Amino acid sequence: MFISICMYSQEDSIPKYTHFTNIELNVGKTFATNTGFPDLKLHKSIFLSFGKTNLDNTDEWAYRLRHPKTGISFALTDYGTPEYMGYSLSVFSFIEYDLFKRYLRDLSMQMALGASYFTRNYENLPYAFNNAPENNSRAVSTKVTWGFKMFFNYKFLTTKNATWKTGFGILHQSNGHTRLPNDGLNTILIGVSRQNYYNENKSVINTDEDVITKEYTKSSSYYFDLRYGMGVNVLTEELNDRNGVYTIAGSFGKIFNKTFKIGVGFYYRHYGNYYKYIKDEGDLVVEQYPQFLDNPIKYASNYGAFINSELLLGHIGIDVTLGINFYKPFYEVDYQLHQGFYWELFDEEGNSEFVYILGELDSSYTIKKVVSTRIGLKYYLFSNNKSPKNNFYIGANLNTNSGQADFTELSIGYVHSFGFKTK
């Protein structure tokens, strides 16, 4: 009467599924990103996802990551006031992990990266909206933007072949500095979803930590990576002309269990907009930085070091990089121009003119000049599950100055692996 025991059990014949579809309904709040941002009503979005449970995936990355769910999502979003923001159509690739499985098995985290198409933006707003101080959305000025979503889900109901979840997260969208203004959209979301499973396969593995059979031995190898990147950005909203950003980078590091890749390296970049502004003898250069005129190539350059981490999912790589700029002299001009604003001045007769006030070189400038970050996706020619000695890839990345978009980049690269060891 005084001793109770709580026990859980399941039969081996409980069905396992290899694929799923997911319908997710979200509501939330999109926050103002500039002065005069329109007062948006309730954000509403619907996501339709198609994915794999990876319970039948024999690749080592699936085993090492405890068989996360992967797939692709399509979304339709209403930002609350269509006459200002329109609607967006989005496509995301995602990966979803179980968090704290031993202690809280129903909690998971989904990370998704993709692109959004907007039906209305800063460029094609009606004239009355675009020039009204109280209805001026400077968040999006291009039809297509990057999109990033991070969402935490909690399973509150499970049936034979479906799961109901509720959760919360964030959604960020911006164009990667390919056109200004680019203040971006930041939204806090809550939602509910139903995941329907299909393709039953009773032979798939059990992923419970105390049951799973360790079929793979630990392994490691060294690598060096050579990469060439071709990016694009703009310097100021007034100029708003796209120019190239060209990158050469090399890195060295180690690959663990064909899944986790970490390394260090160096990069050199040349900014076409920086070079053009110097060659055209821009006002700020002539007035404050005349030494730049002596060597435009030098002062339009940037080099530094970085630490790179990558998650290898067969042919796919999820790439995150943290860099330190040793040399980026023109960024002082870039920051003052980008952070500046127009101010209306009146003379004694009541006539007015707009004067451009340069941005202040504050503590935010110091951090953004030094810290460089990079996130994106790679596609490898050969699957990393096979530990190829030589591999090639293409990648798409967003580069930032401490989180503020710097440029969007496409890259090609070569990886050579050596020193393969097993334990």
QUIHU-V537844 format. One record per helix or strand of 3 or more residues. SS is the DSSP state (H for helix, E for strand). FROM is the first residue (numbers start at 1). LEN is the number of residues. If there is no record, write none. Layout:
ss: (SS:SS)
from: (FROM:FROM)
len: (LEN:LEN)
This chain:
ss: (E:E:H:E:H:E:E:H:H:H:E:E:E:E:E:E:H:H:H:H:E:E:H:E:E:H:E:H:E:E)
from: (17:43:60:69:82:87:107:122:127:133:144:162:185:219:243:260:272:283:290:296:301:316:331:341:352:363:371:384:390:404)
len: (14:10:5:10:4:12:12:3:4:3:15:13:16:15:14:12:8:6:5:4:13:12:8:6:6:8:10:3:12:19)
